[in-house]
Amino acid sequence: MCPICFDIMVAAHLCNPCGHSCCGECAQGWISQNKASPACAVCRAALSTTKPLLLNYSLDAVVQQYIRALAVSGRSEWQEKGDRLAEWRKRHDKWRRIAQANALMGKAKENAHRRRRYQGAIVSYVPPVYEPLGSYYDDDDDDEDEDPTYEDDEIVEIFPRRVLRR
């Protein structure tokens, strides 16, 4: 249960660094009330100003398993056409739209920051030159005395490649 809305959590988020969890929408709303010095809704501990919330994947998976268990238990409100399940899904879809909008806004802010950073400067793009880090012979036999150029041995390149600056 979310400590803010007192309902089953949707898109569980973890308060950083105290570790309390709540719904993504509830947590975002709580933090937006005081962006300058965000605090946890449960313990009022000061949260990180750079990343106050983190996705809580494990709790989100537990909540989804719990909802499946409620449906299997025979409760009609959590069955496929039940009203509680429909409400939970509606909240989940709303959060998904909010998260997508936030991601797009974050990318737009990042691009604007890059444009301001390079504004007025003459920047010429030089594509990176890739060079393999090396290669080795994939020898099926464990004999160290064999010639490494033997025809059964396959040459395998090591990835990733490193970028050489000009």
Buried (B, 14 or more C-beta within 10 A) or exposed (E): EBBBBEBBBBBBBBBBEBEBBBBBBBBBBBBEEEEEEBBBBBEEBEBEEEEBBBEBEEBBEEBBEEBEEBBEEEEEEBBEEBEBBEBBEEBBEBBEEBBEEEEEEEEEEEEEEEEEEEEEEEEEEEEEEEEEEEEEEEBEEEEEEEEEEEEEBEEEEEEEEEEEEE
